[in-house]
Amino acid sequence: MLDRYITINENKIICGQTSGGIWYCKELPAKDTKELDGLINTVNMILNKYNIIDKPTNKHETKVRGLE
């Protein structure tokens, strides 16, 4: 019959956003662990650009008695 098979790899990386606005990876298909290691690194670098959260700076200074 058929001695040959065709393998089609679907490389759709699906990402989502939480209600808090943080981006994360939902699905990351890979053939093996080596490919997964490279993909995770790349996807994390991309998503971390958008996950930068500005921390509010506290400009309120506390004053201590005796030190002026």
Sequence and secondary structure as in RCSB ss.txt:
>XXXX:A:sequence
MLDRYITINENKIICGQTSGGIWYCKELPAKDTKELDGLINTVNMILNKYNIIDKPTNKHETKVRGLE
>XXXX:A:secstr
             EEEE TTS EEEEE   SSHHHHHHHHHHHHHHHHHH              TT  
